[in-house]
Amino acid sequence: MPRLMRAFDQVMFLSARADLGRLFDMWLARRLHMKNYSIIPNGIHLEELRSARGDFRAHYGIPAEAFLVLCVANYCDRKNQLLALRAFLRADRADAVMVFIG
């Protein structure tokens, strides 16, 4: 894995947290003293959300008063977007719209 990580010009991580379990890649990058990485947070900063442009709903015809259920993930069986869709459909909410971004 060290050779593979060094083969890239830039490596992206979803968190700055590093441990030997779930976040081994970041732990390894630090152990190797890598400098060529960026962190794309797996979450939001509320201030950025407050300043976001409001044209997404208008662009996709989503009413302003509708609840927006957002699912952001890579499309794969492991992420189980189908389960999220089934749960949304079972809720049978006429006042909500589900959006998938992957």
Sequence and secondary structure as in RCSB ss.txt:
>XXXX:A:sequence
MPRLMRAFDQVMFLSARADLGRLFDMWLARRLHMKNYSIIPNGIHLEELRSARGDFRAHYGIPAEAFLVLCVANY
CDRKNQLLALRAFLRADRADAVMVFIG
>XXXX:A:secstr
 HHHHHTSS EEES S   SSTTHHHHHHHHTT  SEEE  SS  HHHHHTS SHHHHHHT  TTSEEEEEES  
STTTTHHHHHHHHHHHT TTEEEEEE 
